[in-house]
Amino acid sequence: MAYERSENHPAGEVDDTTDLALKILVAGGFGVGKTTLVGAVSEIRPLRTEERLSRAGESVDDIGGVGQKTTTTVAMDFGRITIRSGLSLYLFGTPGQDRFWFLWDDLSQGALGAVVLADTRRLEDSFPAVDYFEHRGIPFVVAVNCFTGARRYGVGDVSRALDLDRGTPVVLCDARVRDSGKDVLVQLVEHAGRMHAARLMDSVG
């Protein structure tokens, strides 16, 4: 989804130096750091739809490995970051639990691509997001959030473990650090650009 700059937009609501904004999804399993990443890179105060975890959700929310997590996203997170002059990204963080996956179809409409955040302690939680974007042909990168104390894996190990298509980038990141998150987004934009260009060539070839 591309948002063109509107000369008539009231000042202060949108960065009026932005000529083009692209829609990016930030997806992954429960507690993997999606809200943290959006909050770290966003240049505006991020919109969050978090609710406190309750006893009622204990039977459906697996908090193994993320025992200190006290809230969960129930709709989406939203933030914005300027990559360079004339290009901004609108970030939509998806909810991680499977009971909220019905929201993904709406959020993915018009998206340029997606970041799939992964935690090596719960790598299997990344499979649903990987499958979702692969089946829909949405370009994505896998960003391994390097949690303190988590076992370190090489990018090749993660790629094989997730059975990624050849050419799908795997990068290491710290979702808490703005520059680290921005590097992930830059790699996604470059990867998505290559994929969309290749599809265009195939369609006219």
C-alpha positions as CSV (number, residue, x, y, z in Angstrom):
1,M,0.0,0.0,0.0
2,A,1.4,3.4,-1.0
3,Y,0.3,6.6,0.5
4,E,0.9,9.7,-1.5
5,R,1.5,13.0,0.2
6,S,-1.5,15.3,0.4
7,E,-0.8,19.0,0.1
8,N,-4.1,19.7,1.8
9,H,-3.4,17.5,4.9
10,P,-3.4,19.6,8.1
11,A,0.1,20.4,9.3
12,G,1.3,18.2,12.1
13,E,-0.8,15.2,11.4
14,V,1.5,13.7,8.8
15,D,5.2,14.5,8.0
16,D,4.7,16.8,5.0
17,T,8.2,16.0,3.7
18,T,7.1,12.5,3.0
19,D,6.3,11.8,-0.7
20,L,5.6,8.1,-0.4
21,A,4.8,5.7,2.5
22,L,4.8,2.0,2.2
23,K,2.9,-0.5,4.4
24,I,5.0,-3.1,6.3
25,L,3.7,-5.8,8.6
26,V,5.6,-7.0,11.7
27,A,4.6,-10.5,12.5
28,G,5.7,-13.5,14.6
29,G,4.8,-15.6,17.6
30,F,3.5,-14.5,21.0
31,G,6.0,-12.5,23.0
32,V,8.6,-12.3,20.3
33,G,9.1,-8.6,20.4
34,K,6.8,-7.1,17.8
35,T,5.4,-4.3,20.0
36,T,9.0,-3.6,21.2
37,L,10.3,-3.3,17.6
38,V,7.5,-1.0,16.4
39,G,8.0,1.2,19.5
40,A,11.8,1.3,19.1
41,V,11.8,2.5,15.5
42,S,8.7,4.6,15.3
43,E,9.3,8.4,15.1
44,I,5.8,9.0,16.3
45,R,4.2,7.8,19.5
46,P,3.1,4.3,18.5
47,L,-0.5,3.3,18.6
48,R,-0.9,0.2,20.8
49,T,-3.8,-2.1,21.5
50,E,-2.4,-4.1,24.4
51,E,-4.4,-5.7,27.2
52,R,-3.1,-7.3,30.4
53,L,-2.8,-11.1,30.4
54,S,-5.5,-12.6,32.6
55,R,-6.2,-16.0,34.2
56,A,-8.9,-16.5,31.5
57,G,-6.2,-16.6,28.9
58,E,-3.9,-19.0,30.6
59,S,-5.4,-22.0,28.8
60,V,-4.8,-20.4,25.3
61,D,-1.7,-18.2,25.7
62,D,1.5,-20.2,26.0
63,I,3.9,-18.0,28.0
64,G,6.7,-20.6,28.1
65,G,10.0,-18.8,27.7
66,V,8.3,-15.4,28.1
67,G,7.1,-15.7,31.7
68,Q,7.7,-12.0,32.4
69,K,5.3,-10.8,29.7
70,T,2.2,-9.2,31.3
71,T,0.4,-7.7,28.2
72,T,-0.6,-8.9,24.8
73,T,-1.6,-7.1,21.5
74,V,-5.2,-7.8,20.7
75,A,-5.6,-5.8,17.4
76,M,-2.4,-4.2,16.1
77,D,0.4,-1.9,16.8
78,F,1.1,1.1,14.5
79,G,4.1,3.2,14.0
80,R,6.0,5.2,11.3
81,I,9.6,5.6,10.4
82,T,11.3,7.6,7.7
83,I,13.9,5.5,5.8
84,R,15.2,8.3,3.7
85,S,14.0,11.6,2.3
86,G,10.8,11.0,0.4
87,L,10.2,7.5,1.7
88,S,8.5,6.4,5.0
89,L,7.2,3.1,6.2
90,Y,3.9,2.6,8.0
91,L,4.4,-0.3,10.4
92,F,1.6,-2.6,11.5
93,G,2.4,-5.1,14.2
94,T,0.1,-8.1,14.1
95,P,-1.2,-10.0,17.2
96,G,0.7,-13.2,17.8
97,Q,-1.9,-15.6,19.2
98,D,-3.8,-17.8,16.7
99,R,-7.2,-16.7,18.0
100,F,-6.5,-13.2,16.5
101,W,-5.2,-14.4,13.1
102,F,-8.4,-13.5,11.4
103,L,-7.1,-9.9,11.6
104,W,-4.1,-10.7,9.4
105,D,-6.0,-10.8,6.1
106,D,-7.2,-7.2,6.6
107,L,-3.8,-6.0,7.8
108,S,-1.9,-7.6,4.9
109,Q,-4.0,-5.9,2.2
110,G,-1.6,-3.7,0.2
111,A,1.5,-4.5,2.2
112,L,4.8,-4.2,0.5
113,G,6.3,-6.9,2.7
114,A,6.7,-8.2,6.2
115,V,9.2,-8.8,9.0
116,V,8.8,-12.2,10.8
117,L,10.4,-11.8,14.2
118,A,11.8,-15.1,15.6
119,D,13.0,-16.2,19.0
120,T,15.4,-19.1,18.9
121,R,13.9,-20.4,22.2
122,R,10.6,-20.8,20.5
123,L,11.5,-21.0,16.9
124,E,8.5,-23.2,16.0
125,D,6.3,-20.2,16.8
126,S,7.5,-18.6,13.6
127,F,6.2,-21.3,11.3
128,P,2.6,-19.9,11.0
129,A,3.8,-16.5,10.0
130,V,6.3,-17.9,7.5
131,D,3.7,-20.1,6.0
132,Y,1.2,-17.3,5.8
133,F,3.5,-14.9,3.8
134,E,4.9,-17.7,1.6
135,H,1.5,-18.9,0.6
136,R,0.3,-15.4,-0.3
137,G,3.5,-14.4,-2.1
138,I,4.2,-11.5,0.3
139,P,8.0,-10.7,0.5
140,F,9.4,-11.1,4.0
141,V,12.6,-11.3,6.0
142,V,13.1,-13.3,9.2
143,A,14.6,-11.2,11.9
144,V,16.0,-13.2,14.8
145,N,15.5,-11.2,18.0
146,C,18.6,-11.9,20.1
147,F,17.2,-12.3,23.6
148,T,19.7,-12.3,26.5
149,G,20.5,-15.9,27.4
150,A,19.0,-17.4,24.2
151,R,21.1,-19.8,22.3
152,R,22.9,-18.2,19.3
153,Y,22.3,-19.7,15.9
154,G,23.8,-18.8,12.6
155,V,21.5,-17.4,9.9
156,G,22.0,-20.5,7.8
157,D,20.8,-22.7,10.8
158,V,17.7,-20.6,11.2
159,S,16.9,-20.7,7.5
160,R,17.2,-24.5,7.4
161,A,15.2,-24.9,10.6
162,L,12.3,-22.8,9.2
163,D,12.7,-24.4,5.8
164,L,12.7,-21.0,4.1
165,D,12.6,-20.5,0.3
166,R,16.0,-19.9,-1.2
167,G,16.8,-16.2,-1.1
168,T,14.6,-15.3,1.9
169,P,16.9,-13.1,4.1
170,V,17.6,-14.0,7.7
171,V,19.0,-11.2,9.9
172,L,20.0,-10.9,13.5
173,C,18.6,-7.9,15.5
174,D,17.8,-6.4,18.9
175,A,14.2,-5.3,18.8
176,R,14.9,-2.8,21.6
177,V,17.5,-0.8,19.5
178,R,16.3,1.7,16.9
179,D,19.3,1.3,14.6
180,S,19.0,-2.5,14.7
181,G,15.3,-2.4,13.8
182,K,15.9,0.2,11.1
183,D,18.5,-2.1,9.5
184,V,16.0,-4.9,9.4
185,L,13.4,-2.7,7.7
186,V,16.0,-1.5,5.1
187,Q,16.8,-5.1,4.2
188,L,13.1,-5.8,3.9
189,V,12.5,-2.9,1.5
190,E,15.5,-3.9,-0.6
191,H,14.4,-7.6,-0.7
192,A,10.8,-6.7,-1.5
193,G,11.9,-4.3,-4.3
194,R,14.0,-7.1,-5.9
195,M,11.0,-9.5,-5.7
196,H,8.5,-7.1,-7.1
197,A,10.9,-6.1,-9.9
198,A,11.5,-9.8,-10.8
199,R,7.7,-10.4,-10.9
200,L,7.2,-7.4,-13.1
201,M,9.9,-8.7,-15.5
202,D,8.3,-12.1,-15.6
203,S,4.9,-10.6,-16.3
204,V,6.2,-8.7,-19.4
205,G,8.7,-11.3,-20.5
